[in-house]
Amino acid sequence: KSKFGMLLMAICDNKCRFRWADITHPGCASDLTAWLTSDLGQALEKPDQDILLPGHSIFGDNAFVESYYMSTPIPGTRISGYDDAYNFYFSQLRITIERAFGILVHRFAILRAPISMSIKKVPALVMGLMKLHNFYVSEGGRKIVAGLEDDEAFIQYRAWRENSVAVSLNKNR
């Protein structure tokens, strides 16, 4: 309320790494309009595109239109068992992008509240945070700053110590 918003569309892989993102439209734009005017949406509309591997598609939600490159859930509540199973497995795949956004927001606390900066700078900030997120995921979560190994061992020891104290307290009750 009384703030401007941006529409963030993204595609991620199975490891929750962001592979494509677009944050050029205002929050009031429809998902379909934003998609069709995005660089990737326009490139995929060309018949001679070779962006996607043969037999692969993008999984979108109900806001998108099914096409040769975009799969969407089957609408309705009175659908066959086969279609219901398709929607179930479809939703299992779509959960990955929700997880990626959740991890991103959890990792960077600045994204948990309205960002107090010029709206013109927000896309660059968010794209930068997504790149840092991808770097962290690709590195397997290893500490990337020298000298933190001792701190990590101490944190693990404290967590083990507190856990064993909690277990022993529960046994005495």
N, C-alpha and C positions, 0 to 999 in steps of 0.2 A: 504494500500500500504506500502510495506517494513515492514510489521508487520505480525506476525503469528496469526492465528485464530483457535478457537476451535468450533466444532459443538456441540450445546446444543440441545438435544431432551428432551422433558418433557411432562408429562401428568398432567392435573389438574382436579379438581372437579368443580362443579357448583359455588362454592364460590371463585374461582380463587386461591385455595390452591394447591401447587405443590404436587402431590402424588408420582411421580417417575420422576427422571431425570438422564440423562447420559451425561457426558461431558468428554469422554475419546478419542474421535476421532478428527483428525485435520480438519480444516475448509474445506479442499479440498475433504474430503470423501463424498460419496453420502449418502443421507438419508437412502436409503434402505440397503446399506451395513452396515452402522452404526447400524441400527435397528436390522438386522439379527445377528450381532455379539455382541449385547448388552446382558446383563444378562436376562432382561425381554423378549427380542425377542427370545432368545434361550429357555427359560423356557416355553413360550407359544407354541413353535413348538412341544413340547413333547405331545403325544396324551393323556396321563393320567393327564394332568395339571388341577388343580382346582383353578387357580388364579382368573379368572373372574367368576362372578356370572352367573348362567345359563340365557341365553337370553340377556346378555350384550355383548358389543363389544367396541373396541377402534376406535375412529374416526381419520383416517389419511388423509393426502392430496394426491394429484396425484402421489407423489414420492413413495408411498407405494403400495403393491400388496394386493388386496382383498383376505381375507382368512376367516376361521370360526371365528377368533377373531378380525379381522380388517375390518372395513367398509371404503370404499373410494367413492369419487364422481363418478357419471356415466360420462364417457368421451364423448366428442363430442358436436356439436352445434345443430345438427338436431336430437333432442330427443323428445320423446312424452311428453305430458303435465304432465303425472304422474311422469316421470323421471325428468322433470324440477322442479316439486314441491319437489321431493326427494332431488335434489341438493340444492334447496333453503333452506330447513330445515336443511340439512346437513351443509351448510355454517353457519347457525345460531348457530349450536352447536360448530363448529370449531372456531367461533369468541371468545369463552371463553378463549382458550389458548392464543390467540393474546392479549386479555385484560389482562390476567395474566402476560404476558411478559411486556406489557406496564406499568402496575402498578409497577412491580418489578423495571424496569428501572427508572420510575419516583420517586419511593421511595428512591432509592440508586443512587445518582448522579455519583458515581464512575463508573457506568455501561454506562454512556452516552458518554464516550470517550475511546480511547484505554487505556488499563490498563498498567501502567508503572511498571511492576514487572516481575519476572521470569515466563515464560509460565508454568512451573511446578507447580506454586502456584495458578494459576488462577482457576483451577477446585475447589480447596478447598475453595477459596474465594467466588466463585459464589454459590456453594452448601450451604455455611454458610449464605449468603445473602438470599437464597431461604428459608432456615429454619427460619430466622428472619422474613421474609415476612409472612410465614405460621403462626408463633406465633402472629404476629400483626393482621392478618385476624381472627384467632381463638379467640383472645381477643376482637373482635368487634371494633377495633380501639380505645379502651380506652387508656388513658394515663397510662403508666406502671411505670412511675417514680414518686415517692412521691413528693408532693409540687408543681406540675405543674397545679393543678386545678385552682389556682388563675390566672396564666398566661393564661390559656384557656379561663376563663371568661373575662379577659381583651381583648383578641384577638377577641372574639365574640362581645363584646361591641364596639370595634373600627370598626369592619366590619359593624355592624348595624349602627353606627354613620356615617361612610363614605357613606353607601348606602342611608341613609336618606338625607344627604347633597346633594348627586348626584341627587336624585329624586326631591328635592326642587329646585335645579338649573335648571333642565329640565323643570319644571312647569313654571318658569319665562320667558322662551324663547318664 
